[in-house]
C-alpha cells in the first residue's frame, strides 16, 4: 500500500528531518510546496542520513532504488524508496520527465540541429526512458559538500531565481518567512541552463556563455565549458575554475552577465587573460558576447514560425538569456 503524505512526514521526522507548516501544490516545474498557515514561517531540514548521493541510486524496472552496497541504513533506504514511489518519481515525476524529453525530441528538425550544433546539446533532443531518468535526477538534485545528492521532501521545493539559497550546515535546510513563497535557489545556472535543467523559463540574474572553442588573433586558444562552479577565488571573490596552459586558456564556465555585479564578468575575464599574458582581452570578450548573441538571436529566428509544445518556453528562455547578458557593463579591476 502506498504511503500517505502524513505518514511519510511522520517517518521523515522520526529519522531526524524537520518539515514545519507545509502542504503540497503544483508549481511551474510540476512540483511545489505551500505553507499550511500563510502567517507562519516554513522550515525544512534534512540531516545527513536523509541526504542521498546520486551515485548511490539507480532505476530498477521504472522504480528509483538504492544501489546494492550503498552505505545507507535500512530505515533510510525504506524511507527513500517509498517516498520516491509515492510522492516523486512514481507520482508525476516520471511523467513530467518523459514529457519534457519527448517535447525536446519533437522540436522541429532545424531547431534540434541548431541546439546540437551551437548549444552543446548533441543527443539531448532525443526521446527515451533513460534520458528521462537522467533529466529527472538532474532537475531534482542538490549539491551538498560538493556532491550531487537527492533530498526527499526538500526536492519538492521549486527553484526561484530570486530566492535564498539553501543552508548546508549539518544537512540541507530551506527556511522562509511568512511573506515569502516557498522557493529555493538551487544553483546559479543562467536562464537557458535553468530551462534545460528544470523545464521552465526562469528570469535568472546571471548569464553564462555557451560552450565554445576558438582562436584569438594573438594565437591563444579559448575553451569555454559548461561546468558551472565557484571553486576558485580572486581575492575574496569566488569564481569558476580556470586553467592557463601555455597558449590555451580554459574556463570551466564563463559568466557573461550579472544583474547584481555588472562589472564583474569582464573583470574576471580580463584578470585571467592578464595572467595568461594575452593581449586585447576587451576585444576577445566582445567576440564571446557576439558569438552568444548571434546564437540566441539565431534560435529566436529558427523558432519564430512555430508555436505549441516547448516553443513558448524556449522563446522566453532565450529572451531571459539575452536580458541577463545585457547586465555586462564596464569592468571591475580584480
LUMMIMAR-217954 format. One record per residue: residue in three letters; residue number from 1; x, y, z of N, C-alpha, C in turn. Coordinates in steps of 0.001 Angstrom, whole numbers, plus 500000, padded with zeros to 6 digits. Layout:
BEGIN
LUMDO residuo num   n.px   n.py   n.pz  ca.px  ca.py  ca.pz   c.px   c.py   c.pz
LUMDO     ALA NUM      X      Y      Z      X      Y      Z      X      Y      Z
...
END
This chain:
BEGIN
LUMDO residuo num   n.px   n.py   n.pz  ca.px  ca.py  ca.pz   c.px   c.py   c.pz
LUMDO     UNK   1 500851 498806 500000 500000 500000 500000 500886 501244 500000
LUMDO     UNK   2 500557 502216 499144 501346 503436 499056 501230 504252 500339
LUMDO     UNK   3 502304 504891 500707 502303 505726 501900 501424 506955 501700
LUMDO     UNK   4 500777 507403 502758 500054 508676 502728 501048 509807 502990
LUMDO     UNK   5 500666 511027 502642 501517 512200 502866 501827 512350 504361
LUMDO     UNK   6 500820 512238 505199 501029 512428 506637 501935 511339 507210
LUMDO     UNK   7 501758 510097 506756 502615 509030 507268 504054 509229 506801
LUMDO     UNK   8 504229 509653 505543 505582 509907 505037 506272 510972 505880
LUMDO     UNK   9 505573 512074 506193 506173 513127 507009 506484 512616 508418
LUMDO     UNK  10 505655 511744 508926 505916 511167 510246 507224 510376 510230
LUMDO     UNK  11 507430 509570 509182 508678 508796 509079 509863 509731 508871
LUMDO     UNK  12 509703 510733 508015 510761 511719 507761 511216 512344 509081
LUMDO     UNK  13 510259 512746 509905 510593 513385 511186 511217 512384 512155
LUMDO     UNK  14 510750 511155 512123 511297 510147 513051 512761 509849 512748
LUMDO     UNK  15 513181 510105 511502 514578 509876 511097 515431 511132 511244
LUMDO     UNK  16 514867 512163 511862 515639 513371 512135 515300 514561 511268
LUMDO     UNK  17 514400 514409 510294 514029 515518 509433 513067 516479 510101
LUMDO     UNK  18 513007 517694 509577 512055 518701 510042 511220 519162 508850
LUMDO     UNK  19 509926 519239 509046 509016 519690 507993 507863 520418 508669
LUMDO     UNK  20 508054 521720 508861 507097 522521 509610 506261 523386 508682
LUMDO     UNK  21 504943 523255 508778 503994 524163 508125 504019 524043 506602
LUMDO     UNK  22 503936 522810 506071 503973 522628 504618 502788 521804 504130
LUMDO     UNK  23 502419 522044 502876 501427 521240 502159 501846 521197 500697
LUMDO     UNK  24 501370 520193 499968 501750 520023 498565 500931 520916 497654
LUMDO     UNK  25 501556 521321 496526 500864 522052 495474 501575 521750 494170
LUMDO     UNK  26 501174 522393 493090 501847 522237 491800 502429 523575 491371
LUMDO     UNK  27 503765 523662 491317 504433 524865 490876 504773 524795 489400
LUMDO     UNK  28 505577 525772 488905 505896 525827 487477 506693 524645 486982
LUMDO     UNK  29 507368 523931 487872 508138 522770 487464 507429 521462 487731
LUMDO     UNK  30 506108 521515 487976 505370 520292 488213 505463 519784 489632
LUMDO     UNK  31 506026 520581 490517 506142 520214 491931 505982 521494 492730
LUMDO     UNK  32 506015 521412 494035 505916 522620 494828 505316 522366 496189
LUMDO     UNK  33 505600 523281 497112 505045 523247 498456 504507 524629 498798
LUMDO     UNK  34 503497 524669 499649 502974 525931 500159 502877 525820 501680
LUMDO     UNK  35 502715 526971 502325 502560 526987 503775 501134 526608 504152
LUMDO     UNK  36 500995 525695 505109 499668 525383 505635 499027 526618 506251
LUMDO     UNK  37 499807 527365 507013 499367 528627 507600 500220 529739 507005
LUMDO     UNK  38 499661 530549 506077 500459 531597 505418 501028 532629 506384
LUMDO     UNK  39 500522 532689 507596 501019 533655 508558 502206 533167 509366
LUMDO     UNK  40 502651 531944 509101 503767 531380 509846 504910 531012 508910
LUMDO     UNK  41 506114 530942 509452 507290 530592 508665 507301 529103 508355
LUMDO     UNK  42 508131 528751 507379 508291 527357 506948 509723 526931 507221
LUMDO     UNK  43 509886 525741 507734 511220 525189 507958 511274 523759 507453
LUMDO     UNK  44 512240 523494 506592 512514 522143 506108 513988 521847 506365
LUMDO     UNK  45 514245 520685 506927 515638 520317 507184 515804 518814 507026
LUMDO     UNK  46 516823 518432 506250 517189 517017 506104 518578 516819 506700
LUMDO     UNK  47 518723 515991 507724 520040 515716 508302 520854 514844 507343
LUMDO     UNK  48 522131 514658 507609 522978 513894 506684 522457 512512 506340
LUMDO     UNK  49 521783 511831 507268 521307 510479 506968 520136 510467 505990
LUMDO     UNK  50 519526 511636 505730 518434 511728 504764 518857 512479 503505
LUMDO     UNK  51 520168 512510 503267 520740 513092 502054 521417 511951 501291
LUMDO     UNK  52 520984 511721 500056 521376 510519 499327 522192 510881 498087
LUMDO     UNK  53 523475 510508 498044 524283 510781 496850 523657 510173 495601
LUMDO     UNK  54 523669 510938 494505 523109 510438 493250 523823 509161 492818
LUMDO     UNK  55 525091 509055 493133 525838 507854 492777 525387 506604 493507
LUMDO     UNK  56 524584 506774 494566 524096 505623 495336 522708 505171 494906
LUMDO     UNK  57 522140 505791 493857 520784 505425 493445 520792 504925 492010
LUMDO     UNK  58 519751 504182 491657 519618 503674 490304 518134 503413 490010
LUMDO     UNK  59 517810 503309 488740 516453 502968 488327 516387 501462 488050
LUMDO     UNK  60 515428 500818 488694 515227 499383 488527 513771 499150 488158
LUMDO     UNK  61 513531 498720 486924 512175 498453 486444 511243 499630 486744
LUMDO     UNK  62 511708 500814 486343 510937 502062 486461 510708 502501 487904
LUMDO     UNK  63 511522 502015 488837 511469 502479 490216 512846 503027 490600
LUMDO     UNK  64 512862 504076 491401 514123 504642 491876 514515 503926 493159
LUMDO     UNK  65 515701 503327 493138 516120 502467 494240 517545 502803 494702
LUMDO     UNK  66 517868 502382 495915 519228 502492 496442 520050 501333 495899
LUMDO     UNK  67 521253 501630 495412 522118 500585 494872 522552 499603 495966
LUMDO     UNK  68 522727 498377 495569 523302 497384 496479 524706 497825 496891
LUMDO     UNK  69 524985 497715 498151 526304 498070 498639 526439 499504 499101
LUMDO     UNK  70 525431 500342 498849 525497 501727 499313 525458 501748 500839
LUMDO     UNK  71 526250 502639 501435 526337 502722 502895 525194 503574 503427
LUMDO     UNK  72 523990 503027 503346 522768 503713 503770 521992 502754 504658
LUMDO     UNK  73 521505 503260 505785 520793 502426 506738 519505 501863 506176
LUMDO     UNK  74 519050 500754 506743 517831 500102 506253 516601 500992 506390
LUMDO     UNK  75 516487 501709 507516 515333 502590 507705 515341 503718 506679
LUMDO     UNK  76 516510 504292 506416 516624 505361 505435 516356 504844 504022
LUMDO     UNK  77 516839 503646 503723 516601 503034 502416 515099 502814 502190
LUMDO     UNK  78 514429 502275 503201 512988 502048 503088 512250 503366 502889
LUMDO     UNK  79 512644 504389 503653 512011 505696 503502 512233 506248 502093
LUMDO     UNK  80 513473 506222 501612 513813 506762 500295 512958 506110 499215
LUMDO     UNK  81 512914 504798 499195 512239 504100 498103 510731 504292 498159
LUMDO     UNK  82 510152 504322 499345 508710 504566 499448 508369 506014 499107
LUMDO     UNK  83 509223 506939 499527 508983 508358 499204 508980 508572 497699
LUMDO     UNK  84 510015 508071 496995 510109 508332 495550 509025 507605 494771
LUMDO     UNK  85 508537 506480 495282 507411 505803 494638 506115 506595 494805
LUMDO     UNK  86 505875 507123 496000 504566 507695 496318 504447 509184 496063
LUMDO     UNK  87 505571 509933 496086 505462 511392 496051 506386 512084 495060
LUMDO     UNK  88 507182 511338 494332 508142 511999 493450 508189 511310 492094
LUMDO     UNK  89 509171 510471 491856 509301 509799 490562 508048 509016 490199
LUMDO     UNK  90 507496 508299 491135 506327 507468 490863 505008 508208 490914
LUMDO     UNK  91 505024 509487 491262 503799 510275 491389 503942 511585 490623
LUMDO     UNK  92 504035 511477 489305 504133 512653 488455 505527 512961 487959
LUMDO     UNK  93 506561 512579 488728 507923 512899 488327 508339 512205 487039
LUMDO     UNK  94 507995 510926 486914 508339 510194 485697 507597 510776 484501
LUMDO     UNK  95 506300 511026 484654 505507 511576 483551 506023 512948 483129
LUMDO     UNK  96 506381 513778 484101 506930 515105 483812 508232 514990 483017
LUMDO     UNK  97 509098 514071 483432 510407 513925 482793 510271 513386 481373
LUMDO     UNK  98 509442 512357 481195 509222 511800 479858 508627 512851 478941
LUMDO     UNK  99 507674 513638 479457 507036 514666 478636 508047 515707 478180
LUMDO     UNK 100 508959 516127 479064 509943 517144 478686 510920 516602 477656
LUMDO     UNK 101 511457 515410 477884 512417 514823 476947 511762 514568 475590
LUMDO     UNK 102 510535 514074 475592 509836 513845 474326 509534 515154 473622
LUMDO     UNK 103 509218 516205 474388 508949 517506 473783 510202 518066 473113
LUMDO     UNK 104 511372 517833 473714 512625 518231 473056 512796 517479 471740
LUMDO     UNK 105 512518 516177 471783 512678 515350 470586 511683 515737 469493
LUMDO     UNK 106 510565 516349 469867 509536 516723 468894 509696 518138 468364
LUMDO     UNK 107 510743 518849 468798 511014 520167 468224 511293 520022 466730
LUMDO     UNK 108 511007 521068 465935 511302 520991 464502 512757 520605 464244
LUMDO     UNK 109 512985 519880 463172 514319 519333 462882 515389 520413 462844
LUMDO     UNK 110 515082 521582 462248 516095 522626 462154 516412 523227 463526
LUMDO     UNK 111 515440 523227 464429 515683 523729 465776 516558 522745 466538
LUMDO     UNK 112 516275 521452 466405 517106 520435 467067 518530 520473 466536
LUMDO     UNK 113 518675 520682 465238 520015 520760 464648 520777 521964 465195
LUMDO     UNK 114 520086 523083 465359 520712 524286 465899 521131 524081 467353
LUMDO     UNK 115 520267 523478 468154 520605 523210 469548 521800 522278 469656
LUMDO     UNK 116 521885 521320 468746 523003 520388 468747 524302 521063 468331
LUMDO     UNK 117 524246 521907 467293 525464 522492 466722 526005 523643 467564
LUMDO     UNK 118 525127 524526 468039 525578 525770 468673 525396 525814 470182
LUMDO     UNK 119 524640 524883 470749 524323 524965 472168 524864 523785 472970
LUMDO     UNK 120 525672 522938 472336 526275 521825 473053 525295 520777 473512
LUMDO     UNK 121 524186 520593 472765 523136 519686 473197 523017 518462 472302
LUMDO     UNK 122 524099 518043 471717 524056 516851 470867 523525 515662 471654
LUMDO     UNK 123 522481 515041 471136 521901 513868 471774 520852 514154 472811
LUMDO     UNK 124 520778 515416 473307 519783 515698 474342 518374 515657 473779
LUMDO     UNK 125 518204 516184 472573 516866 516269 471983 516459 514934 471358
LUMDO     UNK 126 516633 513856 472092 516191 512540 471685 515338 511956 472810
LUMDO     UNK 127 514317 511231 472463 513446 510655 473483 514081 509444 474138
LUMDO     UNK 128 513291 508776 474978 513778 507553 475606 513699 507615 477111
LUMDO     UNK 129 513413 506463 477734 513272 506413 479180 514577 506743 479902
LUMDO     UNK 130 515710 506300 479353 516986 506547 480026 517267 508034 480122
LUMDO     UNK 131 516966 508780 479053 517189 510229 479086 516222 510906 480054
LUMDO     UNK 132 515002 510410 480121 514035 510952 481070 514505 510713 482505
LUMDO     UNK 133 515069 509544 482778 515564 509249 484118 516716 510175 484497
LUMDO     UNK 134 517633 510392 483563 518765 511264 483852 518324 512714 484025
LUMDO     UNK 135 517341 513138 483226 516839 514506 483381 516153 514668 484735
LUMDO     UNK 136 515412 513673 485170 514772 513733 486481 515814 513941 487574
LUMDO     UNK 137 516879 513148 487556 517920 513282 488577 518553 514671 488516
LUMDO     UNK 138 518794 515167 487324 519411 516485 487174 518480 517595 487674
LUMDO     UNK 139 517178 517452 487425 516243 518504 487806 515966 518519 489309
LUMDO     UNK 140 516131 517386 489980 515783 517298 491400 516982 517389 492350
LUMDO     UNK 141 518185 517313 491821 519343 517187 492697 519708 518515 493371
LUMDO     UNK 142 520399 518404 494470 521094 519489 495153 522589 519176 495108
LUMDO     UNK 143 523411 520134 495506 524826 519861 495765 525083 520106 497242
LUMDO     UNK 144 525659 519103 497873 525964 519196 499304 527342 518600 499538
LUMDO     UNK 145 528205 519403 500159 529601 519003 500349 530238 518628 499014
LUMDO     UNK 146 529873 519399 497998 530398 519266 496639 530049 517925 495996
LUMDO     UNK 147 528937 517322 496422 528459 516065 495856 527017 516267 495404
LUMDO     UNK 148 526662 515732 494233 525283 515775 493758 524455 514808 494592
LUMDO     UNK 149 523360 515308 495182 522570 514499 496097 521075 514684 495820
LUMDO     UNK 150 520292 513707 496262 518841 513809 496304 518415 513996 497753
LUMDO     UNK 151 517440 514890 497946 516978 515204 499300 515460 515104 499322
LUMDO     UNK 152 514919 513960 499755 513460 513794 499791 512772 514926 500550
LUMDO     UNK 153 511553 515229 500131 510708 516305 500654 511237 517665 500202
LUMDO     UNK 154 512493 517982 500494 513039 519285 500093 513112 519412 498580
LUMDO     UNK 155 513236 518275 497859 513307 518348 496402 511978 518769 495782
LUMDO     UNK 156 510909 518818 496579 509629 519291 496063 509565 520811 495968
LUMDO     UNK 157 510510 521506 496593 510533 522967 496546 511048 523424 495188
LUMDO     UNK 158 510286 524302 494528 510675 524776 493204 511852 525732 493262
LUMDO     UNK 159 512598 525762 492173 513688 526716 492000 513127 528110 491769
LUMDO     UNK 160 513745 529115 492394 513378 530504 492174 514620 531355 491986
LUMDO     UNK 161 514672 532136 490915 515868 532914 490603 516215 533921 491691
LUMDO     UNK 162 515205 534479 492362 515440 535490 493392 515316 534932 494806
LUMDO     UNK 163 515171 533620 494927 515017 533013 496252 516370 532913 496954
LUMDO     UNK 164 516324 532657 498244 517547 532438 499007 518097 531046 498726
LUMDO     UNK 165 519416 530872 498776 519975 529521 498635 519667 528689 499869
LUMDO     UNK 166 519791 527384 499733 519567 526503 500864 520793 526495 501777
LUMDO     UNK 167 520549 526236 503059 521643 526120 504006 522271 524734 503939
LUMDO     UNK 168 523554 524635 504256 524269 523361 504159 524903 522919 505471
LUMDO     UNK 169 524594 523603 506565 525189 523240 507846 524417 522101 508486
LUMDO     UNK 170 525116 521024 508787 524518 519843 509428 523372 519258 508602
LUMDO     UNK 171 523473 519364 507288 522423 518858 506410 522002 519923 505415
LUMDO     UNK 172 520808 519771 504872 520265 520746 503915 519025 521374 504544
LUMDO     UNK 173 518971 522717 504524 517887 523447 505177 517284 524476 504231
LUMDO     UNK 174 515957 524537 504203 515232 525583 503490 514302 526241 504491
LUMDO     UNK 175 514442 527556 504681 513609 528296 505624 513079 529541 504944
LUMDO     UNK 176 511794 529842 505147 511198 531036 504557 510397 531793 505605
LUMDO     UNK 177 510299 533097 505405 509450 533934 506243 508010 533832 505765
LUMDO     UNK 178 507050 534254 506604 505640 534151 506218 505296 534884 504921
LUMDO     UNK 179 506014 535977 504627 505698 536770 503436 506274 536187 502155
LUMDO     UNK 180 507076 535129 502237 507776 534596 501070 507106 533328 500534
LUMDO     UNK 181 507151 533176 499194 506781 531898 498607 507835 530855 498981
LUMDO     UNK 182 507440 529587 498964 508403 528531 499277 509162 528193 497996
LUMDO     UNK 183 510283 528864 497814 511168 528653 496671 512599 528605 497185
LUMDO     UNK 184 513495 528045 496400 514896 527987 496792 515766 528168 495552
LUMDO     UNK 185 516869 528877 495722 517856 528995 494651 518698 527725 494673
LUMDO     UNK 186 518414 526803 493759 519127 525522 493765 520567 525682 493309
LUMDO     UNK 187 520786 526535 492294 522133 526794 491811 522077 527956 490836
LUMDO     UNK 188 523232 528537 490558 523316 529596 489560 523550 528939 488199
LUMDO     UNK 189 522496 528875 487416 522579 528132 486168 522398 529013 484935
LUMDO     UNK 190 521941 530254 485080 521643 531081 483922 520287 530712 483349
LUMDO     UNK 191 519661 531620 482604 518301 531363 482096 518180 530141 481202
LUMDO     UNK 192 519098 529969 480265 518974 528825 479363 519301 527525 480090
LUMDO     UNK 193 520277 527589 480986 520591 526422 481795 519434 526030 482694
LUMDO     UNK 194 518710 527027 483224 517549 526737 484067 516452 526056 483261
LUMDO     UNK 195 516238 526512 482031 515239 525878 481174 515584 524411 480940
LUMDO     UNK 196 516832 524126 480633 517232 522745 480348 517204 521877 481605
LUMDO     UNK 197 517483 522463 482747 517545 521661 483972 516179 521481 484619
LUMDO     UNK 198 515358 522545 484622 514098 522483 485356 512872 522386 484455
LUMDO     UNK 199 513041 522690 483169 511934 522522 482240 511022 523721 482104
LUMDO     UNK 200 511395 524855 482689 510591 526069 482531 511510 527284 482442
LUMDO     UNK 201 511002 528356 481849 511790 529572 481678 511867 530322 483000
LUMDO     UNK 202 513068 530706 483389 513291 531381 484666 514152 532619 484440
LUMDO     UNK 203 513742 533785 484933 514497 535029 484704 515708 535139 485618
LUMDO     UNK 204 516704 534310 485376 517905 534316 486203 518642 535650 486078
LUMDO     UNK 205 519386 535994 487113 520098 537273 487136 521539 537165 486653
LUMDO     UNK 206 521984 535941 486391 523352 535715 485928 523298 534923 484631
LUMDO     UNK 207 524131 535297 483665 524208 534574 482391 525589 533949 482242
LUMDO     UNK 208 525611 532735 481687 526862 532054 481392 526958 531800 479895
LUMDO     UNK 209 528186 531785 479398 528412 531587 477974 528034 530181 477534
LUMDO     UNK 210 527659 530081 476264 527542 528778 475627 528934 528156 475520
LUMDO     UNK 211 529029 526834 475424 530347 526210 475247 530910 526576 473886
LUMDO     UNK 212 532193 526850 473843 532820 527187 472565 534332 527072 472674
LUMDO     UNK 213 534957 526894 471532 536413 526881 471403 536779 527696 470171
LUMDO     UNK 214 537685 528636 470329 538113 529432 469171 539492 530015 469445
LUMDO     UNK 215 540161 530413 468376 541472 531013 468485 541406 532517 468358
LUMDO     UNK 216 542265 533223 469090 542306 534680 469026 543357 535127 468011
LUMDO     UNK 217 543331 536401 467684 544332 536946 466762 545738 536858 467335
LUMDO     UNK 218 545822 536809 468668 547129 536706 469309 547641 535280 469428
LUMDO     UNK 219 546908 534315 468845 547354 532930 468854 546963 532146 470093
LUMDO     UNK 220 546034 532676 470880 545587 531985 472085 544332 531170 471778
LUMDO     UNK 221 544248 529961 472330 543046 529153 472192 542168 529361 473426
LUMDO     UNK 222 540934 529777 473208 539969 529971 474284 539017 528786 474291
LUMDO     UNK 223 538896 528131 475445 537999 526983 475596 537038 527294 476746
LUMDO     UNK 224 535741 527268 476466 534728 527567 477477 533812 526363 477630
LUMDO     UNK 225 533727 525854 478848 532868 524713 479127 531579 525127 479808
LUMDO     UNK 226 530838 524137 480314 529554 524389 480972 529490 523811 482379
LUMDO     UNK 227 530632 523614 482995 530678 523137 484372 530611 524340 485302
LUMDO     UNK 228 529398 524750 485644 529215 525965 486437 529584 525684 487878
LUMDO     UNK 229 530537 526466 488397 531007 526277 489760 531634 527574 490251
LUMDO     UNK 230 531930 527636 491515 532697 528746 492096 533773 528150 492996
LUMDO     UNK 231 534569 527279 492415 535568 526539 493179 536861 527309 493395
LUMDO     UNK 232 537109 528361 492613 538338 529140 492731 538018 530518 493311
LUMDO     UNK 233 539053 531296 493567 538857 532644 494108 539792 533621 493423
LUMDO     UNK 234 539369 534888 493390 540212 536030 493030 540082 537015 494178
LUMDO     UNK 235 541077 537034 495063 540936 537787 496290 539841 537144 497127
LUMDO     UNK 236 538821 537932 497473 537697 537396 498242 536529 536989 497363
LUMDO     UNK 237 536675 537124 496044 535579 536841 495127 535635 535392 494661
LUMDO     UNK 238 534596 534596 494919 534570 533221 494385 534310 533241 492886
LUMDO     UNK 239 535105 532491 492148 534979 532446 490691 535081 530997 490230
LUMDO     UNK 240 534614 530699 489021 534725 529332 488497 536174 528921 488260
LUMDO     UNK 241 536394 527628 488183 537715 527099 487863 538152 527564 486481
LUMDO     UNK 242 539447 527835 486342 540024 528155 485046 541461 527657 485021
LUMDO     UNK 243 542014 527520 483838 543367 526984 483690 544082 527718 482573
LUMDO     UNK 244 545284 528188 482862 546156 528785 481858 547225 527762 481517
LUMDO     UNK 245 547207 527301 480269 548107 526226 479853 548796 526639 478562
LUMDO     UNK 246 549964 527274 478710 550691 527730 477527 549879 528749 476749
LUMDO     UNK 247 549595 528421 475507 548832 529328 474656 547338 529032 474698
LUMDO     UNK 248 546888 528291 475699 545466 527972 475831 544954 528461 477183
LUMDO     UNK 249 543745 529004 477185 543065 529399 478416 541742 528651 478460
LUMDO     UNK 250 541552 527854 479505 540354 527019 479610 539507 527469 480794
LUMDO     UNK 251 538269 527775 480527 537309 528167 481553 536321 527017 481753
LUMDO     UNK 252 536124 526593 482995 535102 525574 483252 533729 526110 482855
LUMDO     UNK 253 533536 527407 483019 532381 528137 482522 532789 529603 482521
LUMDO     UNK 254 532001 530454 481893 532353 531867 481838 531097 532708 482030
LUMDO     UNK 255 531090 533509 483089 529979 534420 483328 530059 535577 482340
LUMDO     UNK 256 528930 535908 481717 528906 536990 480724 527801 537996 481026
LUMDO     UNK 257 527286 537980 482248 526294 538957 482666 525912 538703 484106
LUMDO     UNK 258 525734 539788 484869 525370 539639 486273 524619 540903 486689
LUMDO     UNK 259 523318 540769 486944 522492 541938 487236 522904 542622 488533
LUMDO     UNK 260 523425 541874 489479 523816 542469 490756 525245 543011 490729
LUMDO     UNK 261 526096 542412 489914 527502 542833 489812 527869 542970 488334
LUMDO     UNK 262 527354 544002 487664 527508 544070 486206 528938 544259 485715
LUMDO     UNK 263 529862 544669 486590 531252 544873 486150 532130 543644 486365
LUMDO     UNK 264 531600 542640 487051 532443 541507 487443 532752 540566 486282
LUMDO     UNK 265 531807 540370 485360 532028 539405 484274 533281 539752 483473
LUMDO     UNK 266 533363 540994 483017 534565 541407 482277 535794 541400 483182
LUMDO     UNK 267 535620 541813 484432 536757 541856 485342 537424 540506 485516
LUMDO     UNK 268 536624 539456 485670 537185 538105 485812 537942 537712 484545
LUMDO     UNK 269 537315 537926 483395 537943 537532 482131 539252 538295 481913
LUMDO     UNK 270 539245 539600 482156 540452 540397 481950 541580 539926 482859
LUMDO     UNK 271 541249 539598 484110 542266 539143 485059 542890 537827 484591
LUMDO     UNK 272 542065 536887 484121 542592 535606 483660 543476 535802 482430
LUMDO     UNK 273 543035 536620 481505 543827 536861 480295 545134 537574 480622
LUMDO     UNK 274 545113 538437 481619 546342 539095 482056 547316 538068 482620
LUMDO     UNK 275 546795 537125 483440 547644 536053 483970 548259 535233 482835
LUMDO     UNK 276 547488 535070 481752 547966 534277 480621 548894 535067 479717
LUMDO     UNK 277 549057 536362 479988 549917 537201 479159 549357 537454 477773
LUMDO     UNK 278 548021 537431 477659 547378 537584 476360 546917 539026 476144
LUMDO     UNK 279 547150 539563 474940 546761 540949 474659 545277 541055 474283
LUMDO     UNK 280 544786 542286 474296 543440 542618 473810 542318 541802 474443
LUMDO     UNK 281 542276 541693 475770 541183 540930 476379 539814 541551 476117
LUMDO     UNK 282 539775 542884 475971 538498 543553 475698 537895 543043 474396
LUMDO     UNK 283 538727 542958 473374 538245 542507 472068 537823 541039 472113
LUMDO     UNK 284 538595 540214 472806 538266 538782 472879 536946 538591 473611
LUMDO     UNK 285 536737 539330 474707 535483 539200 475438 534308 539658 474572
LUMDO     UNK 286 534514 540712 473799 533456 541165 472888 533119 540085 471865
LUMDO     UNK 287 534126 539356 471410 533879 538247 470475 533002 537190 471132
LUMDO     UNK 288 533285 536874 472397 532490 535872 473118 531042 536339 473247
LUMDO     UNK 289 530853 537595 473630 529494 538133 473723 528792 538078 472372
LUMDO     UNK 290 529517 538442 471326 528946 538452 469969 528503 537047 469556
LUMDO     UNK 291 529352 536057 469805 529002 534676 469443 527753 534218 470202
LUMDO     UNK 292 527655 534583 471474 526486 534206 472257 525228 534909 471759
LUMDO     UNK 293 525329 536203 471478 524155 536932 470978 523677 536334 469663
LUMDO     UNK 294 524612 536080 468758 524229 535514 467464 523529 534173 467629
LUMDO     UNK 295 524019 533352 468563 523420 532031 468760 521970 532163 469238
LUMDO     UNK 296 521716 533029 470199 520353 533149 470730 519437 533903 469773
LUMDO     UNK 297 519974 534861 469048 519157 535511 468018 518827 534520 466901
LUMDO     UNK 298 519788 533663 466583 519528 532628 465583 518479 531639 466045
LUMDO     UNK 299 518510 531303 467340 517497 530409 467889 516112 531047 467818
LUMDO     UNK 300 516015 532317 468190 514725 533010 468118 514204 533064 466685
LUMDO     UNK 301 515101 533264 465737 514684 533279 464331 514199 531897 463900
LUMDO     UNK 302 514896 530853 464335 514538 529493 463929 513173 529080 464460
LUMDO     UNK 303 512823 529519 465677 511555 529089 466267 510410 530060 465970
LUMDO     UNK 304 510720 531166 465305 509693 532190 465063 508442 531662 464361
LUMDO     UNK 305 508551 530768 463367 507329 530320 462674 506484 529335 463482
LUMDO     UNK 306 506976 528882 464631 506327 527764 465313 505664 528194 466616
LUMDO     UNK 307 504677 527408 467025 504019 527568 468313 503757 526177 468883
LUMDO     UNK 308 503349 526141 470136 502997 524862 470750 504185 524125 471309
LUMDO     UNK 309 503907 523117 472109 504969 522313 472706 505888 523156 473574
LUMDO     UNK 310 507192 522970 473401 508181 523714 474179 508525 525076 473583
LUMDO     UNK 311 507967 525407 472420 508363 526636 471736 508162 527878 472600
LUMDO     UNK 312 506998 528093 473251 506844 529300 474070 507880 529403 475198
LUMDO     UNK 313 508143 528284 475894 509125 528311 476979 510529 528522 476432
LUMDO     UNK 314 510840 527919 475290 512151 528087 474666 512353 529535 474239
LUMDO     UNK 315 511313 530141 473688 511386 531542 473274 511623 532451 474481
LUMDO     UNK 316 510888 532189 475551 511036 533005 476759 512413 532817 477384
LUMDO     UNK 317 512925 531587 477395 514251 531327 477954 515331 532067 477173
LUMDO     UNK 318 515206 532108 475838 516177 532830 475019 516138 534324 475320
LUMDO     UNK 319 514941 534868 475503 514827 536292 475833 515412 536584 477213
LUMDO     UNK 320 515141 535703 478174 515727 535872 479505 517253 535833 479426
LUMDO     UNK 321 517793 534953 478593 519247 534847 478450 519833 536141 477904
LUMDO     UNK 322 519222 536686 476870 519715 537929 476278 519611 539080 477274
LUMDO     UNK 323 518545 539099 478063 518405 540144 479081 519493 540025 480140
LUMDO     UNK 324 519750 538796 480612 520793 538608 481618 522161 538985 481067
LUMDO     UNK 325 522403 538695 479791 523671 539064 479160 523848 540571 479075
LUMDO     UNK 326 522740 541314 479014 522849 542772 478905 523435 543397 480158
LUMDO     UNK 327 523421 542653 481275 523994 543153 482518 525501 542868 482559
LUMDO     UNK 328 526176 543344 481561 527643 543276 481482 528098 544678 481087
LUMDO     UNK 329 528379 545479 482095 528616 546914 481893 529902 547293 482616
LUMDO     UNK 330 530898 547770 481868 532151 548151 482489 532950 546947 482919
LUMDO     UNK 331 534046 547205 483642 534926 546120 484107 535457 546462 485470
LUMDO     UNK 332 535313 545549 486408 535852 545727 487758 537271 545191 487798
LUMDO     UNK 333 538186 545967 488316 539579 545533 488398 539714 544529 489539
LUMDO     UNK 334 540223 543360 489208 540381 542295 490213 541851 541925 490379
END
